[in-house]
């Protein structure tokens, strides 16, 4: 299972999402520090909200297999700039929470995530567990394990390590 790193502003639903992914009963818990276990890394919203703490997001990203921007469907503004994926060396996905909110503006939040460079976008409701199984299915698929030489070869082709090889292109015999 992929280890997922959740980042987003305070009250976006990161901790509730962590509880939903584990099948736990939801209860409010203010995340005061970065919590990590075998499957998730849950960061305080203040890390995304402050330039002073944001470097922590980059540091924790190296511990994960996939990075998730978590934004509520009723977000009043976007913390992350277009092309945010450029500073990450992991797949970037978007998770839209609170999809049942009466003030939800899902098309706007989806557009923000597309502009950031999210490769996939999941819509979830932590309370009803809607969309959780689709996200779990995505997380169940492990990333391929590569040697350093294989990763360098993919980079020489302009690919990320998790991108599929183009049709007809294979690793050189010496690094298979």
HELIX and SHEET records of a PDB file:
HELIX    1   1 UNK A   14  UNK A   21  1                                   8    
HELIX    2   2 UNK A   45  UNK A   49  1                                   5    
HELIX    3   3 UNK A   55  UNK A   61  1                                   7    
HELIX    4   4 UNK A   84  UNK A   87  5                                   4    
HELIX    5   5 UNK A  106  UNK A  116  1                                  11    
HELIX    6   6 UNK A  132  UNK A  140  1                                   9    
HELIX    7   7 UNK A  148  UNK A  156  1                                   9    
HELIX    8   8 UNK A  173  UNK A  175  5                                   3    
SHEET    1   A 6 UNK A  35  UNK A  36  0                                        
SHEET    2   A 6 UNK A  40  UNK A  42 -1                                        
SHEET    3   A 6 UNK A   4  UNK A   7  1                                        
SHEET    4   A 6 UNK A  66  UNK A  72  1                                        
SHEET    5   A 6 UNK A  91  UNK A  97  1                                        
SHEET    6   A 6 UNK A 120  UNK A 123  1                                        
END                                                                             
